[in-house]
C-alpha cells in the first residue's frame, strides 16, 4: 500500500485528493476507482509509458488506484504525477517517508516529461490547506504555483527529476515566490487624452471610488467606449488578497502566461455583444469561469448593452446583487466569484441621434420606447450611475488637453477606498444594508432631500439605497465625514432617466 497526496480542480477551487495504491499478486492490470472521468482513467497508459521511459521497472502485478474522496468526480490529467509516484512507492522503488507532507500535481507525457495543467495555483492552495508543506509541479506551472504563500514549490521537467529529488540524488531548489506589485506609472490610456466630457469623467471617478455600476449613454462617436476603456487607469492597485483570487480564476481558465504568472493589473473584460449567457456566467463540463468571473476585482465592459441577448443581459441581475455565480447542476454545485465593476454603454435610440444637436433623429417614439425597453427596469435599477455623454463641438475637440491625468484621479480614488475599507471593511458599492446604515452619516437636511426625491420621482427602495451609497462615495472623495445635501443632490442627478417623451 502507498498513499500520496494529489489535487483536482473543481471550478476555480482546488480539492485535495488522496491517491491510494495497492499492488497485489494477481494478473497484470491497472484499475482506477473513485469516480474518475475519462481523462483520469486514461492516465494508466500515460503512467505506464512514463515510468518505463525514465528507466524504472513497472510492476507486473495487479494495481488498484483509489482516488479519495470517492464521492467526488475527478477530471483532468493533473493526477498523473501523483499516481505514478504512488505506484513507485507501493512497488518499493521510492521510500514512503520521502513523500510525506508533499503533494504532486502534473500531467505526464509518454516519454516522462511533465506538462503544465490549468488551476495549479488553486490546487497548490488546496494542498497547503490539507497539511502539505511542499508541492511538486511541472516547470511550466511552477511560477504560478509559487504565488501561493506558506508552501514550498519544486519544479521538475520530467518524472526522472522527481524521482531523483525524492531519492536525494539531485535535490531541487524551491521556487522563489513572485510578488503582486502593480505598476503605478501613467497608463497608456489616460483621461488627459479625452477632450471635454467633464461630467462623464466625474462619473468615472465616482464609479471607481465606490465600485458603482455605470451606464454611459450618448450618440455614436461621443466617446463612450473611449471613456470606459480608461477606467482601469483610475482604479487603485490590487490588494494582495484580491490579486491572489483574481489570479486563481484566470489560472483555472488557462489564461495565464508562464512568463507573467501574476496579474499585472486589474482585469478588464470586454465580451462581444453576441456572447451567450453561458459565456458570461461560465459553465461547461468541466466547468470553466465565464466573463463575469474573469472580471472579478476588475471591470466588465459591455459595449452597446441593448444589443446583447436578453437572456444574457438579464442574467446579470442576480450577479450584481450576490457578487458571485452559483452553478447548480445534477452532479455538482460550484460557486464562482464575480465581484466586478460593471461599465456599459448604450445609444439613446436605434439610430443613435435622439436628443443630439448634431443630427436629427429618424426614430418614432414607439421605436425609441422598444429600443430602451431592451434594458429592463430591474437591471437599470441595479446600475448606480446613469451618465449622459453628449456629442462634442469642434471647440471642445480642438481645445487643449486636460491637465488632470489618470494617476491624479487614481490617487483620490485610492484615498476614498481606503476610508471606506477602514470604516466598513468594503467599498460602498459592496456594503451590506446593515453596514451602510452604520457608516452612512447622513445629515438631517440630506435625509429630508432624499425623502422628497424618492416620493416625487417614485424611486424603488433599491434605488434609494443605491443613491445613499453613491452619496457616501461622493463625500469620501471630498474627504467629508458626513453626507451633505449637495452629495445627495449630485447622486440623484445620476439616477434620472429621460424617456422619448422628455425634451432633450
FENQUIPE-V313946 format. One record per pair of residues at least 12 apart in sequence whose ideal C-beta (glycine too) atoms are under 7 Angstrom apart, sorted by the first residue. I is the first residue (numbers start at 1). J is the second residue. If there is no record, write none. Layout:
i	j
I	J
I	J
This chain:
i	j
1	22
1	90
2	21
2	86
2	89
2	90
2	96
3	18
3	20
4	19
4	82
4	85
4	86
4	89
4	99
4	104
5	18
5	82
5	103
5	127
5	130
5	132
6	19
6	79
6	82
6	103
6	104
6	105
7	78
7	103
7	105
7	123
7	126
7	127
8	74
8	75
8	76
8	78
8	79
9	76
9	78
9	118
9	119
9	122
9	123
9	252
10	334
11	287
11	334
11	336
12	122
12	248
12	249
12	252
12	289
12	293
12	336
13	122
14	119
14	122
14	123
14	125
14	126
15	72
15	126
16	126
16	127
16	130
17	67
17	68
17	74
17	79
18	68
19	65
19	67
19	79
19	82
19	83
19	86
20	66
20	68
21	63
21	65
21	86
21	87
21	90
22	64
22	90
23	59
23	61
23	63
23	90
23	91
24	61
24	62
25	61
26	61
26	62
27	62
28	60
28	61
28	62
29	62
30	44
30	63
30	65
31	64
31	65
32	44
32	65
33	66
34	66
34	67
34	68
34	70
34	74
35	70
35	71
35	72
35	73
35	74
36	67
36	74
37	73
37	74
37	75
39	75
39	76
39	77
40	74
40	75
40	79
43	77
43	79
43	80
43	83
46	80
46	108
46	110
47	80
47	83
47	84
47	87
47	108
49	110
50	84
50	108
50	109
50	110
50	112
50	159
51	84
51	87
53	110
53	111
53	112
54	112
54	158
54	159
54	160
54	163
56	88
56	93
56	163
59	87
59	91
63	87
65	83
65	86
67	79
73	331
75	286
76	117
76	286
77	107
77	117
78	105
78	106
78	107
78	117
78	123
80	106
80	107
80	108
81	104
81	105
81	106
81	108
81	114
81	136
81	162
82	104
84	108
84	159
85	99
85	104
85	162
88	163
94	163
94	166
94	167
98	166
99	166
101	131
101	132
101	133
101	134
102	132
102	134
102	135
102	136
103	127
103	132
103	135
104	136
105	117
105	120
105	123
105	135
105	137
106	137
106	138
108	159
112	158
112	159
112	160
113	157
113	158
114	138
114	139
114	156
114	157
114	158
114	159
115	138
116	138
116	140
116	141
117	141
118	251
118	252
118	254
119	251
119	252
120	137
120	141
120	144
120	145
120	251
121	144
121	145
121	147
121	148
121	247
121	248
121	251
122	248
122	251
122	252
124	145
124	148
124	151
124	153
125	148
128	148
128	150
128	151
132	151
133	151
133	152
134	151
134	152
134	154
135	151
135	153
136	154
136	156
136	162
137	153
137	155
138	156
139	155
139	156
139	157
140	258
142	155
142	175
143	175
143	178
143	258
143	261
144	251
144	256
144	261
146	175
146	176
146	177
146	178
147	177
147	178
147	244
147	247
147	261
147	262
152	174
153	174
153	175
154	172
154	174
155	172
155	175
156	172
178	261
178	262
180	238
180	240
180	243
180	262
182	237
182	238
182	264
182	265
183	264
184	237
186	405
186	406
186	407
187	233
187	406
189	229
189	230
189	233
190	230
190	233
190	405
190	406
191	230
191	233
191	234
191	402
191	404
191	405
191	406
191	409
192	401
192	402
192	404
192	405
193	401
194	223
194	226
194	227
194	402
195	392
195	396
195	397
195	399
195	401
196	392
196	396
197	223
197	227
197	389
199	387
200	216
200	227
200	387
200	389
203	385
203	387
203	494
204	227
204	231
204	234
205	234
205	409
205	412
205	413
205	477
206	385
206	470
206	473
206	474
206	477
207	341
207	385
208	231
208	234
208	235
208	413
209	413
209	416
209	417
209	473
209	476
209	477
210	420
210	427
210	428
210	429
210	469
210	470
210	473
211	341
211	427
211	428
211	429
211	430
212	384
212	385
212	429
212	469
212	470
212	473
213	320
213	342
213	382
213	383
213	384
213	385
214	342
214	343
214	383
214	385
214	387
215	344
215	346
215	383
215	385
215	386
215	387
216	228
216	345
216	387
216	389
217	346
217	348
217	386
217	388
217	389
218	388
218	389
218	390
219	347
219	348
219	352
219	353
219	356
219	358
219	391
220	347
220	352
222	389
222	390
222	391
222	392
223	389
224	345
224	389
225	303
225	345
227	389
228	301
228	343
228	345
230	406
231	299
231	343
232	265
232	266
232	268
232	299
233	406
233	410
234	406
234	409
234	410
234	413
235	266
235	410
235	413
236	410
236	413
236	414
236	417
238	263
238	266
238	297
242	297
243	262
243	263
245	296
245	297
245	337
246	263
246	267
246	296
246	297
246	298
247	262
247	263
249	289
249	293
249	294
249	296
249	337
250	263
250	294
252	289
253	288
253	289
253	294
266	297
266	298
266	299
267	294
267	295
267	297
267	298
268	298
268	299
268	301
269	291
269	294
269	295
269	300
269	301
270	301
270	303
271	291
273	303
273	304
273	307
273	308
275	291
275	312
276	309
276	312
277	309
277	311
277	312
277	315
278	290
279	291
280	292
280	312
280	315
281	315
281	325
282	325
282	327
282	336
283	327
287	327
287	334
289	336
292	319
292	325
292	338
292	340
293	325
293	336
293	337
293	338
295	340
296	337
296	338
296	339
296	340
297	339
298	340
299	340
299	341
299	343
300	340
300	342
301	343
302	344
303	345
304	345
304	346
305	344
305	345
305	346
305	375
306	346
306	371
306	374
306	375
313	375
313	379
314	376
314	379
316	379
317	378
317	379
317	382
319	338
320	342
320	382
321	382
323	338
323	339
323	430
324	336
324	337
324	338
325	338
339	430
342	383
346	375
349	361
349	363
349	368
349	371
350	363
350	367
350	371
351	363
354	368
355	504
356	391
357	391
358	391
365	500
365	501
368	500
369	500
381	460
381	462
381	463
384	429
384	466
384	469
384	470
385	470
385	494
386	494
386	495
386	497
387	494
412	477
416	473
416	476
416	477
419	476
420	476
423	439
424	439
428	469
428	472
428	473
429	469
431	469
433	465
436	465
436	468
436	469
440	468
440	472
440	483
441	481
441	482
441	483
442	468
442	483
443	482
443	483
443	484
443	485
445	485
446	483
446	484
446	485
446	487
446	488
449	485
449	488
449	489
450	464
450	467
450	488
453	492
459	495
463	495
467	491
467	492
467	495
470	491
470	494
471	483
471	487
471	488
471	491
474	487
474	490
474	491
475	487
